[in-house]
Amino acid sequence: MPQDAIYVTQPSMPPVDEFVPFLEAIWRNRQLTNGGPFACDLERALAAYLDVPFVSLAANGTLALMIALQSLRLRGEVVTTPFSFVATSHALRWLGLTPVFADIDPATGNLDPAAVEAAITPRTAAILPVHCFGRPCATAALQRIADRHGIALVYDAAHAFGVRQDGASVLRHGSVSALSFHATKVFNTFEGGAVVCHDAEIYDRVGALRNFGFVDATMVGATGLNAKMSEVHAAFGLLQLRHLPAALEKRARIADAYRAGLGDVRGVTLFAPAADATANHGYFPILVEGGCAAVHRHLQDRGIVARRYFHPLICDMPAYRGSVPPDALPHARRMAEEILCLPIYPDLAADTVATIIATVRDAAAPAPRVAA
Ligand SMILES: Cc1ncc(COP(=O)(O)O)c(C=O)c1O
């Protein structure tokens, strides 16, 4: 790999001197964690920015998802997607819940509501969909299914920071949603995450669960975790928020360039933008007909590190092998073979984007050889 390789993502970093006053404040007040002033400020700022009533910060997205699920006191099976990062179903397994994988909608990569309904049994406690690549799930249909069966709906919203559907936050859907603020995400706090919910009772439970289950200064009500976000991470989040609008704007310009440059390539399909939702452009996925392996390798050989998110499917990883028959989930299997996420991040230069476009075009339709 060349030294100046272009990776699928690169974290946005604000000017370091803007972070120094935050650090000086932490050094002065010596409150490092346990709901310090920066964590409280960030929760308030995120609730306002995301347009949601309750935000509970967590140390990372996986722990956020675990305490979100735990707050609903579920038992049994949870219908979820195999086309996601493995943390989605790991969170279920850590809580003693059984993931049941359902197929996806080939147009969006999100859980297909009809497949979800077909996977529900008397043991099903909840549905755990992912807003894959930030594109909202079929939220209304999934809510109808959850209501019809009297089961919970929890969203893994790790990719959906700031996304709005039908004019309001996509995080308003379901009982609870979990966000990731990992370094690779649109909004990052180095590591971090949050639980978003809509009522004070769940908010209080989540608050206790992320702090070992403490319900007051001495009493523990449940087997909680240490999932608290530190003051340094929270301070970084406050600083990141200041720079977020500019970063999102740059991502949108890159996505526009990819669409203009790749829309007509034979054998390459772009996801149509969602008609009812905004996009945060955290990812730029393409589908390569017949399988993306050759295009992936062609890019890699030229120092462009695209990623096969999500290949293999979670159900095909050794830890989950045997959870579905080999011929099940045809849409997810096909997407896992064809999907390739191209580099996208705010500091990706326009001429680099042009090079990536030219390289994809070349890989998808190689120039005819000229006879000697
Ligand atoms: C869909 C999805 N869920 C959960 C996670 C876990 O988040 P974290 O890395 O912050 O633990 C990630 C990403 O990292 C993800 O992409």
The ligand as a Gaussian input file, in Angstrom:
#p B3LYP/6-31G(d) Opt

LIG

0 1
 C      -24.117000      -0.028000      12.762000
 C      -23.175000       0.116000      13.926000
 N      -23.605000      -0.230000      15.153000
 C      -22.816000      -0.109000      16.227000
 C      -21.534000       0.387000      16.117000
 C      -20.690000       0.438000      17.348000
 O      -20.291000       1.721000      17.688000
 P      -18.935000       1.941000      18.500000
 O      -17.800000       1.652000      17.591000
 O      -19.009000       3.399000      18.879000
 O      -18.967000       1.041000      19.687000
 C      -21.048000       0.771000      14.858000
 C      -19.719000       1.347000      14.587000
 O      -18.749000       1.388000      15.060000
 C      -21.874000       0.614000      13.732000
 O      -21.442000       0.939000      12.505000

